[in-house]
Amino acid sequence: MALPYLPGNSFNRNLGKSKFHKSHHFDQRNDVSLMVGEEKPGIGGDPLLGQKVRPKNTVFPAGEGSNMPAWVAFDRQVLCFDAYFQEGVHEKREEQYRVRNCKVYFYLEDDSIQVIEPRMKNSGIPQGTLIRRHRIPRPPPNDDTYYTVEDFNVGNEVNLYSRIFKITGCDEFTHNFLRKLGVRVNAPDNAPGNPYTKYRKALDESMQPLRPYEKFDTLKQFLDHDRHVLRFYCFWDDTDQMFGDPREMVVHYFLADDTIEIREVIPANSGRDAAPMFLRRSKLPKEVASLRQPGEVTERTVLNVFGPTGHGGRYILDSLKTGAVHNDFYKDSDLTIGAVINIWGRRMVICDCDEFTRQYYKTKYGMEDFSAIQYKNDAQQKAAREMPPYNGFGSEEDSLCSCMGLIPKPPRRDFIKFMEKDRCGLESNVLRFLARMDTTKPIDMDRRFIISYFLSDDTLLVFEPPVRNSGIIGGKFLERGRVKKPDQQLYSTRLSEYYLALDLCVGAVVQFNKHKFVLIDADEYAFRYMEQHANEFAQANIQQILQKLAHIAENKTDEVKSFFMRNDPNNSGHVQYEQFRNLLQQLSGGRLSEHEIMTVGRHYSSQQGDDGVDIHTVAYIIQDLLRKHNFDINVNKLPDALQQADAKKCGFLDPERVMTACKAMRLPVPRDLLWALMSKCEVTEGGQMRYGQVLQYMDWKNHPVVAPAQYQGGFDEAWKGTSVKDSVLSVNYQALLQDAFGDKGH
């Protein structure tokens, strides 16, 4: 009767197994059948007979904590061992081998090893990294495995690429780590001495003289005071000599080696050659002596005590320095303000020093008084250079340049100002004012002129708009150019004064070639420009105007409030601009200019400001730029690039894609203008833009845009003053009272 297949009743090892897969042990490499699975298990994952599974990395005992991999748990943890190895030296009598100490680093994260030999000065041996970091295999026949942490301990010998390293010690972290692994760490040992080092030490000791040499240690002084220089200002009175004169000197004292150099301060047109150095850098003796013979001035004195020179002669140093010549040189303690120093027979007085020198003497010697000695006469006021008067040929600046040198040069133009204030996009940098003639002639009283001031070159242009049936031909009244201010001498030695932007404001009276004009209005761009640059234009500085207004109406606050209450029966907080203007004129008594009154009205206007730039204005500016550069979007295939980017053929694209395509085609249009145009085009809820509309506004050949009347970039002949929509209609007087008088009114 057979036993049942139950546990304990059968010797069949396959009983209860569920895995019977076979590992891949054989394969072909280079068309040769080989066994490639020596370490792979047998059927079902069981090891084969006689097969020993060797771990590829260090196996650490399981402990408390998370089961993180070794490369995470032991990141930046390194075991450090002290070791040495012997290197044989052949064909040398002084040494047969060398002992070289090194450091062995074992990286726990990946079992890599690095060997470094500390560098020794003047060793003559290539030192540093002996073995770069990597996993090192064990010596044959176990060269298929690598070193692990179990192979390292104090007292062990490790064979790394046929070089035997003897481990003599380890650091504290390594000692504690091995103890936690259950390894018994041996006591540290000392590395044997190097025979050649002992030989060199004995040789040096045998060469030591019986009487030690004197040491002149200048290295410490050099390291402490390198590039530290004391600067003194000296005066040398050489008037006793024939053709002598007072001369100024600068003395540099180098603290690194106690040397002195002197440079002469040569004034302009003195008639002296600009020598680079008055006294080159060297030690300066206090007393001038005759020139010594070679070998007379030495640092040491040598005595011959045995026999003549040659064989059998012996020499020793004379510690008493018999017959030595001592020279006394200037030190930093000798250089003080008021001291007289002897510079090879020239007596110079130290009159002053720089700030670093004062701090040095204050720190080292505790000096406090550094009063300078006055050695210069009071500087006489230099006579102003008088230029010849203007002769009437060319411009005044051009004629003046011919007086500056033998070779006339044209006057320099302020190119930076021209580039900053030149027309760019929506910024025209042209201030336009509406003016009338200040005259009593009835025919000229009704004439109106447009005065344009160009900020790029400070030039003026006067234009008279044509008026039908007036009997006066309109057009250009004054050619563009710089205009002189009146009441100036015609042929003067000084340059004439010209009208600037600060001289132009509403209410100002200007005179161009004996024609007086009163500025009665300005365009919106001029008002905005002056308000944005309020620090330059006082008439547009609202803060200064409010302070001025508060000072004028200091004792008339009740009258101002009552005026506003009478003209605002509904208590709406707003009054008409004409009433507001009349009040300020009566209140100031002429102390507030017309432009200042308009600035206050604009600041507290009840109307909401608008940029005033529509899509047609932006399109005209872009077409003008493309026309000047002769850039045709159809020739440069910009529509084709956008249609290719539109994969869905829906006619809409992301604005960034359109901007990228324009940049790729090198469109000569600034980025801000393109964004201004695209922001005013049709955009979907998802942020997609109709690029066909952008292309239409850029096509200056097929779809040209007419210049709008309110365009500020060019000269508008139709502009005759501020339009109704841009003018101030009402003023919020409650906000004005709050800011100027600190009261909200009633």
Secondary structure as the mmCIF struct_conf table of DSSP 4:
data_model
#
loop_
_struct_conf.conf_type_id
_struct_conf.id
_struct_conf.beg_label_comp_id
_struct_conf.beg_label_asym_id
_struct_conf.beg_label_seq_id
_struct_conf.end_label_comp_id
_struct_conf.end_label_asym_id
_struct_conf.end_label_seq_id
HELX_LH_PP_P HELX_LH_PP_P1 ALA A 2 PRO A 4
BEND BEND1 TYR A 5 TYR A 5
TURN_TY1_P TURN_TY1_P1 PRO A 7 GLY A 8
BEND BEND2 ASN A 9 ASN A 9
TURN_TY1_P TURN_TY1_P2 ARG A 13 GLY A 16
STRN STRN1 PHE A 26 ARG A 29
TURN_TY1_P TURN_TY1_P3 ASN A 30 ASP A 31
STRN STRN2 VAL A 32 MET A 35
TURN_TY1_P TURN_TY1_P4 GLU A 38 GLU A 39
BEND BEND3 LYS A 40 LYS A 40
HELX_RH_3T_P HELX_RH_3T_P1 ILE A 43 GLY A 45
HELX_LH_PP_P HELX_LH_PP_P2 ASP A 46 LEU A 48
TURN_TY1_P TURN_TY1_P5 LEU A 49 GLY A 50
HELX_LH_PP_P HELX_LH_PP_P3 VAL A 53 PRO A 55
BEND BEND4 LYS A 56 ASN A 57
HELX_LH_PP_P HELX_LH_PP_P4 PHE A 60 ALA A 62
BEND BEND5 GLU A 64 GLY A 65
HELX_RH_AL_P HELX_RH_AL_P1 ALA A 70 ALA A 73
TURN_TY1_P TURN_TY1_P6 PHE A 74 ARG A 76
STRN STRN3 VAL A 78 GLY A 88
BEND BEND6 GLU A 91 GLU A 91
BEND BEND7 ARG A 93 GLU A 94
BEND BEND8 GLN A 96 GLN A 96
STRN STRN4 TYR A 97 TYR A 107
TURN_TY1_P TURN_TY1_P7 LEU A 108 ASP A 111
STRN STRN5 SER A 112 GLU A 117
TURN_TY1_P TURN_TY1_P8 LYS A 121 ASN A 122
BEND BEND9 ILE A 125 ILE A 125
STRN STRN6 GLY A 128 HIS A 134
STRN STRN7 PRO A 137 PRO A 137
HELX_LH_PP_P HELX_LH_PP_P5 ARG A 138 ARG A 138
BEND BEND10 PRO A 139 PRO A 139
TURN_TY1_P TURN_TY1_P9 PRO A 140 PRO A 141
BEND BEND11 ASN A 142 ASN A 142
TURN_TY1_P TURN_TY1_P10 ASP A 143 ASP A 144
BEND BEND12 THR A 145 THR A 145
STRN STRN8 TYR A 146 TYR A 146
HELX_RH_3T_P HELX_RH_3T_P2 VAL A 149 ASP A 151
TURN_TY1_P TURN_TY1_P11 VAL A 154 GLY A 155
STRN STRN9 GLU A 157 LEU A 160
TURN_TY1_P TURN_TY1_P12 TYR A 161 SER A 162
STRN STRN10 ARG A 163 CYS A 170
HELX_RH_AL_P HELX_RH_AL_P2 GLU A 172 LYS A 180
TURN_TY1_P TURN_TY1_P13 LEU A 181 GLY A 182
HELX_LH_PP_P HELX_LH_PP_P6 VAL A 185 PRO A 188
HELX_LH_PP_P HELX_LH_PP_P7 ASN A 190 ASN A 194
HELX_RH_AL_P HELX_RH_AL_P3 PRO A 195 SER A 206
TURN_TY1_P TURN_TY1_P14 MET A 207 MET A 207
BEND BEND13 LEU A 210 ARG A 211
HELX_LH_PP_P HELX_LH_PP_P8 PRO A 212 GLU A 214
HELX_RH_AL_P HELX_RH_AL_P4 LEU A 219 HIS A 225
TURN_TY1_P TURN_TY1_P15 ASP A 226 ARG A 227
STRN STRN11 VAL A 229 ASP A 237
TURN_TY1_P TURN_TY1_P16 THR A 239 ASP A 240
BEND BEND14 GLN A 241 GLN A 241
TURN_TY1_P TURN_TY1_P17 MET A 242 PHE A 243
STRN STRN12 PRO A 246 PHE A 254
TURN_TY1_P TURN_TY1_P18 LEU A 255 ASP A 258
STRN STRN13 THR A 259 VAL A 265
TURN_TY1_P TURN_TY1_P19 ALA A 268 ASN A 269
BEND BEND15 GLY A 271 GLY A 271
BEND BEND16 PRO A 276 PRO A 276
BEND BEND17 PHE A 278 PHE A 278
STRN STRN14 LEU A 279 SER A 282
STRN STRN15 PRO A 285 PRO A 285
BEND BEND18 LYS A 286 GLU A 287
HELX_LH_PP_P HELX_LH_PP_P9 SER A 290 GLN A 293
TURN_TY1_P TURN_TY1_P20 PRO A 294 GLU A 296
BEND BEND19 VAL A 297 VAL A 297
BEND BEND20 GLU A 299 GLU A 299
STRN STRN16 VAL A 302 PHE A 306
BEND BEND21 GLY A 307 GLY A 310
TURN_TY1_P TURN_TY1_P21 HIS A 311 GLY A 312
STRN STRN17 ARG A 314 LEU A 317
TURN_TY1_P TURN_TY1_P22 SER A 319 LEU A 320
TURN_TY1_P TURN_TY1_P23 THR A 322 GLY A 323
STRN STRN18 PHE A 329 PHE A 329
HELX_RH_3T_P HELX_RH_3T_P3 ASP A 332 ASP A 334
TURN_TY1_P TURN_TY1_P24 ILE A 337 GLY A 338
STRN STRN19 VAL A 340 ILE A 343
TURN_TY1_P TURN_TY1_P25 TRP A 344 GLY A 345
STRN STRN20 ARG A 346 CYS A 353
HELX_RH_AL_P HELX_RH_AL_P5 GLU A 355 LYS A 364
TURN_TY1_P TURN_TY1_P26 TYR A 365 TYR A 365
HELX_LH_PP_P HELX_LH_PP_P10 SER A 371 ILE A 373
BEND BEND22 LYS A 376 LYS A 376
HELX_LH_PP_P HELX_LH_PP_P11 ASN A 377 TYR A 390
BEND BEND23 GLY A 392 GLY A 394
HELX_RH_AL_P HELX_RH_AL_P6 GLU A 396 CYS A 401
TURN_TY1_P TURN_TY1_P27 SER A 402 MET A 404
BEND BEND24 GLY A 405 ILE A 407
HELX_LH_PP_P HELX_LH_PP_P12 PRO A 410 ARG A 413
HELX_RH_AL_P HELX_RH_AL_P7 PHE A 415 LYS A 421
BEND BEND25 ASP A 422 ASP A 422
STRN STRN21 CYS A 424 CYS A 424
TURN_TY1_P TURN_TY1_P28 GLY A 425 LEU A 426
STRN STRN22 GLU A 427 GLU A 427
STRN STRN23 VAL A 430 MET A 437
BEND BEND26 THR A 440 THR A 440
HELX_RH_AL_P HELX_RH_AL_P8 PRO A 442 MET A 445
TURN_TY1_P TURN_TY1_P29 ASP A 446 ASP A 446
STRN STRN24 ARG A 448 PHE A 454
TURN_TY1_P TURN_TY1_P30 LEU A 455 ASP A 458
STRN STRN25 THR A 459 GLU A 464
TURN_TY1_P TURN_TY1_P31 ARG A 468 ASN A 469
BEND BEND27 SER A 470 ILE A 472
STRN STRN26 GLY A 475 GLY A 481
STRN STRN27 LYS A 484 LYS A 484
HELX_LH_PP_P HELX_LH_PP_P13 LYS A 485 LYS A 485
BEND BEND28 PRO A 486 ASP A 487
BEND BEND29 LEU A 490 TYR A 491
BEND BEND30 THR A 493 ARG A 494
HELX_LH_PP_P HELX_LH_PP_P14 LEU A 495 GLU A 497
STRN STRN28 TYR A 498 TYR A 498
HELX_RH_3T_P HELX_RH_3T_P4 ALA A 501 ASP A 503
TURN_TY1_P TURN_TY1_P32 VAL A 506 GLY A 507
STRN STRN29 VAL A 509 PHE A 512
TURN_TY1_P TURN_TY1_P33 ASN A 513 LYS A 514
STRN STRN30 HIS A 515 ALA A 522
HELX_RH_AL_P HELX_RH_AL_P9 GLU A 524 GLN A 532
TURN_TY1_P TURN_TY1_P34 HIS A 533 GLU A 536
HELX_RH_3T_P HELX_RH_3T_P5 ALA A 538 ALA A 540
HELX_RH_AL_P HELX_RH_AL_P10 ILE A 542 ILE A 552
TURN_TY1_P TURN_TY1_P35 ALA A 553 ASN A 555
HELX_RH_AL_P HELX_RH_AL_P11 THR A 557 ASN A 567
TURN_TY1_P TURN_TY1_P36 PRO A 569 ASN A 570
BEND BEND31 GLY A 573 GLY A 573
STRN STRN31 HIS A 574 GLN A 576
HELX_RH_AL_P HELX_RH_AL_P12 TYR A 577 SER A 588
TURN_TY1_P TURN_TY1_P37 GLY A 589 GLY A 590
BEND BEND32 LEU A 592 LEU A 592
HELX_RH_AL_P HELX_RH_AL_P13 GLU A 594 HIS A 603
TURN_TY1_P TURN_TY1_P38 TYR A 604 TYR A 604
STRN STRN32 SER A 605 SER A 605
BEND BEND33 SER A 606 GLN A 607
HELX_LH_PP_P HELX_LH_PP_P15 GLN A 608 GLY A 609
HELX_RH_AL_P HELX_RH_AL_P14 ILE A 615 LYS A 628
TURN_TY1_P TURN_TY1_P39 HIS A 629 ASN A 630
TURN_TY1_P TURN_TY1_P40 ILE A 633 LYS A 637
HELX_RH_AL_P HELX_RH_AL_P15 LEU A 638 ALA A 645
TURN_TY1_P TURN_TY1_P41 ALA A 647 LYS A 648
BEND BEND34 CYS A 650 GLY A 651
STRN STRN33 PHE A 652 LEU A 653
HELX_RH_AL_P HELX_RH_AL_P16 PRO A 655 ALA A 664
TURN_TY1_P TURN_TY1_P42 MET A 665 ARG A 666
BEND BEND35 PRO A 668 VAL A 669
HELX_RH_AL_P HELX_RH_AL_P17 ARG A 671 SER A 679
TURN_TY1_P TURN_TY1_P43 LYS A 680 LYS A 680
BEND BEND36 CYS A 681 CYS A 681
STRN STRN34 VAL A 683 VAL A 683
TURN_TY1_P TURN_TY1_P44 GLU A 685 GLY A 686
BEND BEND37 GLY A 687 GLY A 687
STRN STRN35 MET A 689 ARG A 690
HELX_RH_AL_P HELX_RH_AL_P18 TYR A 691 MET A 698
TURN_TY1_P TURN_TY1_P45 TRP A 700 ASN A 702
BEND BEND38 HIS A 703 HIS A 703
HELX_LH_PP_P HELX_LH_PP_P16 VAL A 706 PRO A 708
TURN_TY1_P TURN_TY1_P46 ALA A 709 GLN A 710
BEND BEND39 GLN A 712 GLY A 714
TURN_TY1_P TURN_TY1_P47 GLU A 717 ALA A 718
BEND BEND40 GLY A 721 GLY A 721
TURN_TY1_P TURN_TY1_P48 VAL A 724 ASP A 726
BEND BEND41 SER A 727 SER A 727
STRN STRN36 SER A 730 ASN A 732
HELX_RH_AL_P HELX_RH_AL_P19 TYR A 733 PHE A 741
BEND BEND42 GLY A 742 GLY A 742
#
